[in-house]
Amino acid sequence: MSRTTNFMKMSFTFLQLNESVTSPKHNRTVAIINGPEKYATLRASLSQFFHEVNERISKGTISVNGRMCS
């Protein structure tokens, strides 16, 4: 998460990539939130996203372009 003034940018990257995961090329932006950097802001803004991420973690797989990856 990065912060510029009152905006937060939530992004992610897949750690299984063979290339450098710290490269901006591999970051995917999920949301840009206008609000204070606090847990309550994230919970209110991204509750559905966090629910889906936790669901994928519990299943252990994700479908990417119709292909199941684990």
C-alpha positions, 0 to 999 in steps of 0.5 A, spaced: 500 500 500 502 506 498 500 513 500 499 520 497 496 525 500 489 522 502 489 517 497 491 510 498 493 505 493 492 498 494 496 493 489 498 486 489 503 481 485 503 474 484 509 471 488 510 465 483 513 469 477 520 468 475 521 475 474 523 480 479 516 481 483 518 488 486 518 491 479 512 495 478 511 491 471 508 486 476 504 490 480 496 490 479 492 495 482 486 493 486 483 500 488 485 507 489 481 510 496 480 517 498 481 517 505 485 516 512 490 511 512 486 507 517 484 500 518 477 502 518 477 505 512 480 499 508 475 495 512 469 499 509 472 500 502 475 493 501 471 488 505 468 484 499 475 484 496 478 481 502 473 476 503 474 474 496 482 473 497 481 469 503 476 465 500 481 463 494 486 462 500 482 457 503 481 453 496 488 454 495 487 455 487 485 460 482 482 460 475 487 465 471 484 465 463 480 459 464 486 455 467 486 453 474 493 455 478 495 453 485 
